[in-house]
Amino acid sequence: MSVGRVDGFGWALRTLLGAVAGMLLAPTLFLSPSFMEGVAIRAFAAAVVGGFASLPGAAVGGLLFGVLESLFG
């Protein structure tokens, strides 16, 4: 068995399962273009505070925003 073929089959299977799951969930959820707008804005703000080039800095920025939002609403 070729490792490349097995890896390719795995990618295809995961893609198929993800597509089927999306099709099954879409009718039960209210989806709109602005569905994740609030999350995206908060994630962008955390990346700005923590630094775009630093993953740990962005994580610290996210924690900072999460704590401040919990405390001050």
MIZA-586237 format. One record per residue (C-alpha): chain; residue in one letter; x, y, z. Coordinates in nm, 4 decimals. Example, Ala and Ser with C-alpha at 12.3 -4.5 7.8 and 13.67 -1.06 7.14 Angstrom:
  chain  resn        px        py        pz
      A     A    1.2300   -0.4500    0.7800
      A     S    1.3670   -0.1060    0.7140
END
This chain:
  chain  resn        px        py        pz
      A     M    0.0000    0.0000    0.0000
      A     S    0.1276    0.3385   -0.0949
      A     V    0.1486    0.5939    0.1837
      A     G    0.0479    0.8673   -0.0582
      A     R   -0.2652    0.6815   -0.1630
      A     V   -0.3698    0.6168    0.1950
      A     D   -0.3067    0.9818    0.2839
      A     G   -0.5044    1.0989   -0.0190
      A     F   -0.7908    0.8647    0.0668
      A     G   -0.7914    1.0034    0.4226
      A     W   -0.8149    1.3607    0.2939
      A     A   -1.0975    1.2671    0.0559
      A     L   -1.2892    1.0844    0.3287
      A     R   -1.2548    1.3754    0.5738
      A     T   -1.3692    1.6201    0.3070
      A     L   -1.6710    1.4064    0.2249
      A     L   -1.7699    1.3672    0.5904
      A     G   -1.7309    1.7416    0.6536
      A     A   -1.9460    1.8251    0.3510
      A     V   -2.2178    1.5804    0.4550
      A     A   -2.2152    1.7143    0.8120
      A     G   -2.2486    2.0690    0.6806
      A     M   -2.5419    1.9744    0.4596
      A     L   -2.7164    1.7983    0.7477
      A     L   -2.6644    2.0847    0.9946
      A     A   -2.7422    2.3781    0.7645
      A     P   -3.1240    2.3358    0.7707
      A     T   -3.1318    2.3161    1.1516
      A     L   -2.9169    2.6222    1.2197
      A     F   -2.9942    2.9814    1.1395
      A     L   -2.7108    3.0791    0.9088
      A     S   -2.6525    3.4290    0.7814
      A     P   -2.3535    3.6149    0.6339
      A     S   -2.2898    3.7801    0.9697
      A     F   -2.3156    3.4534    1.1682
      A     M   -1.9617    3.4700    1.3157
      A     E   -1.9127    3.8459    1.2924
      A     G   -1.8748    3.9022    1.6671
      A     V   -1.6222    3.6205    1.7023
      A     A   -1.4205    3.7462    1.4049
      A     I   -1.4059    4.1003    1.5424
      A     R   -1.2905    3.9782    1.8839
      A     A   -1.0299    3.7470    1.7280
      A     F   -0.8954    4.0300    1.5116
      A     A   -0.8744    4.2610    1.8139
      A     A   -0.6870    3.9942    2.0114
      A     A   -0.4438    3.9483    1.7231
      A     V   -0.3862    4.3234    1.7038
      A     V   -0.3168    4.3479    2.0769
      A     G   -0.1007    4.0359    2.0897
      A     G    0.0750    4.0873    1.7598
      A     F    0.0050    3.9239    1.4261
      A     A    0.3412    3.7478    1.4135
      A     S    0.3203    3.6016    1.7642
      A     L    0.0827    3.3142    1.8350
      A     P    0.1451    3.3240    2.2137
      A     G    0.0940    3.7015    2.2078
      A     A   -0.2389    3.6624    2.0259
      A     A   -0.3448    3.3983    2.2805
      A     V   -0.2565    3.6356    2.5658
      A     G   -0.4485    3.9112    2.3880
      A     G   -0.7498    3.6809    2.3602
      A     L   -0.7313    3.5944    2.7285
      A     L   -0.7011    3.9623    2.8153
      A     F   -1.0075    4.0514    2.6095
      A     G   -1.2011    3.7566    2.7541
      A     V   -1.1275    3.8565    3.1128
      A     L   -1.2075    4.2232    3.0470
      A     E   -1.5340    4.1327    2.8753
      A     S   -1.6301    3.9043    3.1637
      A     L   -1.5544    4.1714    3.4218
      A     F   -1.6939    4.4772    3.2487
      A     G   -1.9507    4.3223    3.0131
END
